[in-house]
């Protein structure tokens, strides 16, 4: 019985080490996509990745992350996020800033370029909402 117990402890230790090794080796593009998801969730602590995958499509690289997280009412919801990256030397270009909800071109830019683009879109949306409210 003691030999079996020692054998089981060794296997348990190997399983834990294997899980830690695998959990820490996410590709940078998956981490960036997950960070994007976490920044927009109301309750990021409820985030749980179900699966993540990536594929090269022409001159772009697309990452899909399927996840569970609580919505505004606390109910668990399954959703997915598609993150499109441009390529640099045949690999996803993780040096640029992307707005994955608004831009599927994979062009990206530095933070200031993306923020100016977002601010411009927000201004257009605000103006459209104001026109609609004036029409009532």
C-alpha positions as CSV (number, residue, x, y, z in Angstrom):
1,X,0.0,0.0,0.0
2,X,2.9,2.4,0.8
3,X,4.5,1.8,-2.5
4,X,1.3,2.5,-4.3
5,X,0.8,5.7,-2.3
6,X,4.3,6.9,-3.2
7,X,3.7,6.1,-6.9
8,X,0.4,8.1,-6.8
9,X,2.1,11.1,-5.2
10,X,4.8,11.1,-7.9
11,X,2.1,11.0,-10.7
12,X,0.1,13.7,-9.0
13,X,3.2,15.9,-8.9
14,X,3.9,15.3,-12.6
15,X,0.3,16.1,-13.5
16,X,0.5,19.4,-11.5
17,X,3.8,20.3,-13.1
18,X,2.5,19.5,-16.6
19,X,-0.7,21.6,-16.0
20,X,1.4,24.5,-14.8
21,X,3.8,24.2,-17.8
22,X,0.9,24.1,-20.3
23,X,-1.1,26.9,-18.6
24,X,1.9,29.3,-18.8
25,X,2.6,28.8,-22.5
26,X,-0.2,30.8,-24.1
27,X,0.8,32.4,-27.4
28,X,1.0,36.2,-27.2
29,X,-1.9,36.7,-29.6
30,X,-4.2,34.7,-27.3
31,X,-3.1,36.7,-24.3
32,X,-3.7,39.9,-26.1
33,X,-7.2,38.7,-27.1
34,X,-8.0,37.6,-23.6
35,X,-6.8,41.0,-22.2
36,X,-9.1,42.7,-24.6
37,X,-12.0,40.5,-23.4
38,X,-11.2,41.2,-19.7
39,X,-11.1,44.9,-20.2
40,X,-14.6,45.0,-21.5
41,X,-16.3,42.6,-19.0
42,X,-18.3,44.0,-16.2
43,X,-17.0,41.2,-13.9
44,X,-13.6,40.1,-15.2
45,X,-13.1,37.9,-12.2
46,X,-15.8,35.5,-13.6
47,X,-14.0,35.0,-16.8
48,X,-13.2,31.4,-17.7
49,X,-11.7,30.4,-21.0
50,X,-13.4,27.4,-22.7
51,X,-11.0,27.2,-25.7
52,X,-8.8,29.3,-27.9
53,X,-7.6,28.7,-31.4
54,X,-5.8,30.6,-34.1
55,X,-5.5,30.3,-37.9
56,X,-3.7,32.2,-40.6
57,X,-6.1,33.6,-43.2
58,X,-4.3,35.2,-46.2
59,X,-2.3,38.1,-44.8
60,X,-4.1,38.1,-41.4
61,X,-4.1,35.9,-38.4
62,X,-7.5,35.2,-36.6
63,X,-7.8,34.2,-33.0
64,X,-11.1,32.9,-31.6
65,X,-11.5,32.7,-27.8
66,X,-14.7,31.0,-26.4
67,X,-15.4,31.9,-22.8
68,X,-17.9,32.0,-20.0
69,X,-18.4,35.2,-17.9
70,X,-21.2,36.7,-15.9
71,X,-23.3,39.4,-17.5
72,X,-24.6,42.6,-15.8
73,X,-27.2,40.6,-13.9
74,X,-24.7,37.9,-12.7
75,X,-26.0,35.2,-15.0
76,X,-23.3,33.1,-16.6
77,X,-23.1,33.6,-20.4
78,X,-21.0,31.8,-23.0
79,X,-19.6,34.1,-25.7
80,X,-16.7,34.3,-28.1
81,X,-14.3,36.9,-29.3
82,X,-12.6,37.1,-32.7
83,X,-9.3,39.0,-32.7
84,X,-7.8,39.7,-36.1
85,X,-4.1,40.5,-36.3
86,X,-1.9,41.6,-39.2
87,X,1.2,39.6,-40.0
88,X,4.8,40.5,-39.5
89,X,7.4,38.0,-40.8
90,X,4.6,35.4,-41.2
91,X,3.5,35.6,-37.5
92,X,0.8,37.6,-35.8
93,X,1.9,41.2,-35.3
94,X,1.4,41.7,-31.5
95,X,3.4,45.0,-31.5
96,X,0.4,47.0,-32.6
97,X,-2.7,48.1,-30.8
98,X,-6.0,46.7,-32.1
99,X,-9.7,47.4,-31.4
100,X,-11.0,43.9,-32.1
101,X,-14.7,44.9,-31.8
102,X,-14.5,47.6,-34.5
103,X,-11.7,46.7,-36.8
104,X,-11.3,43.4,-38.6
105,X,-8.7,44.7,-41.1
106,X,-5.8,43.5,-39.0
107,X,-4.0,46.8,-39.7
108,X,-3.9,48.1,-36.1
109,X,-1.6,51.0,-35.2
110,X,-0.1,52.5,-32.2
111,X,-2.3,53.3,-29.2
112,X,-2.8,56.9,-30.2
113,X,-3.9,56.0,-33.7
114,X,-6.5,53.5,-32.5
115,X,-7.8,55.9,-29.8
116,X,-8.3,58.7,-32.3
117,X,-10.2,56.3,-34.6
118,X,-12.4,55.2,-31.6
119,X,-13.0,58.8,-30.5
120,X,-14.0,59.7,-34.0
121,X,-16.5,56.8,-34.2
122,X,-17.9,57.7,-30.8
123,X,-18.4,61.3,-31.9
124,X,-20.3,60.1,-35.0
125,X,-22.4,57.8,-32.9
126,X,-23.2,60.6,-30.4
127,X,-24.2,62.9,-33.3
128,X,-26.4,60.3,-34.8
129,X,-28.1,59.6,-31.4
130,X,-28.6,63.4,-31.0
131,X,-30.2,63.7,-34.4
132,X,-32.6,60.8,-33.6
133,X,-33.6,62.3,-30.3
134,X,-34.3,65.7,-32.1
135,X,-36.5,64.0,-34.6
136,X,-38.9,62.8,-31.9
